[in-house]
Amino acid sequence: MGKVIRMKLAKRIKKLRKKYGYTQERLSQLADIDYKYLQRIEGKNPPNIKIDTLEKLAKAFNISLSKLLDFEK
């Protein structure tokens, strides 16, 4: 995953998290991912994210994976 895409995804996840009123801690619980990992995902240098993690995040937001990856929104 390229850095530009990782940055767009990080912004998308943070935007959705705030829209849903979730804290990072709450989203990490709902998505069953480590809180520190979520902090890194939303950080200035996001890591590569496995598809399984993306699916967990989409499920936590109750949206499809394709909607999660829609950076234009």
C-alpha positions in Angstrom: 0.0 0.0 0.0 1.5 3.4 -1.0 2.0 6.1 1.5 -0.6 8.4 -0.2 -3.2 5.7 0.0 -2.4 4.9 3.6 -2.7 8.6 4.5 -6.1 8.9 2.7 -7.3 5.8 4.5 -6.1 7.1 7.8 -8.0 10.4 7.3 -11.1 8.4 6.2 -11.1 6.2 9.3 -10.6 9.2 11.6 -13.4 11.1 9.9 -15.8 8.1 10.2 -14.8 7.5 13.8 -15.6 11.1 14.7 -18.9 11.0 12.6 -20.0 8.0 14.6 -18.9 9.6 17.9 -16.4 6.9 18.7 -13.2 7.4 20.6 -10.2 5.5 19.4 -10.5 3.2 22.4 -14.2 2.4 21.6 -13.5 1.8 17.9 -10.6 -0.5 18.7 -13.0 -2.5 21.0 -15.7 -2.7 18.4 -13.3 -3.7 15.7 -11.4 -6.0 18.0 -8.0 -4.5 17.1 -5.3 -3.2 19.5 -5.9 0.4 20.6 -2.2 1.3 20.0 -2.5 -0.1 16.5 -5.5 2.0 15.8 -3.5 5.0 17.0 -0.8 4.1 14.5 -3.4 3.7 11.7 -4.7 7.2 12.3 -1.2 8.6 12.8 1.2 10.6 10.6 2.9 7.5 9.3 0.2 4.8 9.0 1.3 1.2 8.6 0.2 -1.2 5.8 -3.2 -2.6 6.9 -4.2 -6.1 6.3 -7.5 -6.7 4.5 -8.8 -8.5 7.7 -8.3 -5.4 9.7 -10.0 -3.3 7.1 -13.0 -5.7 7.2 -13.1 -5.4 11.0 -13.1 -1.6 10.8 -15.9 -1.6 8.2 -18.0 -4.0 10.4 -17.4 -1.7 13.4 -18.9 1.2 11.4 -21.6 -1.1 10.0 -20.6 -0.2 6.4 -19.3 -2.2 3.5 -15.6 -2.5 2.9 -16.0 -0.7 -0.4 -17.7 2.2 1.4 -14.8 2.3 3.9 -12.4 2.6 1.0 -14.3 5.4 -0.7 -11.8 8.2 -0.1 -13.8 10.7 -2.1 -16.4 11.1 0.7 
